[in-house]
Amino acid sequence: MRTFLVLAALGWIVSLPLATLFGYLVLIVIAIVVMWALSVRS
């Protein structure tokens, strides 16, 4: 049980930076799409 908790904690610690990185990538992609849409419309 303790090893499972340690593994879960390690996975959570590792997944936090990955989640924030993924969120930044999504925001950047959305910003690029918005800029592209605005430039195409004008």
C-alpha positions as a printed NumPy array, in Angstrom:
array([[  0.   ,   0.   ,   0.   ],
       [  2.816,   2.409,   0.886],
       [  4.656,   1.715,  -2.385],
       [  1.439,   2.45 ,  -4.285],
       [  1.114,   5.787,  -2.486],
       [  4.739,   6.643,  -3.276],
       [  4.22 ,   5.755,  -6.948],
       [  0.999,   7.798,  -7.047],
       [  2.784,  10.797,  -5.486],
       [  5.666,  10.472,  -7.964],
       [  3.248,  10.249, -10.896],
       [  1.359,  13.304,  -9.623],
       [  4.59 ,  15.309,  -9.209],
       [  5.716,  14.314, -12.716],
       [  2.319,  14.999, -14.31 ],
       [  2.034,  18.54 , -12.902],
       [  4.739,  20.093, -15.14 ],
       [  3.436,  18.073, -18.097],
       [ -0.092,  19.401, -17.518],
       [  1.091,  23.022, -17.297],
       [  3.266,  22.533, -20.387],
       [  0.306,  21.073, -22.282],
       [ -1.861,  23.996, -21.162],
       [  0.721,  26.498, -22.417],
       [  0.919,  24.68 , -25.776],
       [ -2.877,  24.756, -26.13 ],
       [ -2.961,  28.486, -25.314],
       [ -0.208,  29.198, -27.864],
       [ -2.022,  27.202, -30.562],
       [ -5.291,  29.046, -29.827],
       [ -3.484,  32.408, -29.998],
       [ -1.895,  31.475, -33.349],
       [ -5.258,  30.371, -34.757],
       [ -6.915,  33.614, -33.597],
       [ -4.15 ,  35.755, -35.126],
       [ -4.359,  33.756, -38.374],
       [ -8.158,  34.101, -38.515],
       [ -7.916,  37.868, -37.95 ],
       [ -5.245,  38.274, -40.635],
       [ -7.256,  36.198, -43.113],
       [-10.46 ,  38.164, -42.507],
       [ -8.885,  41.608, -42.888]])
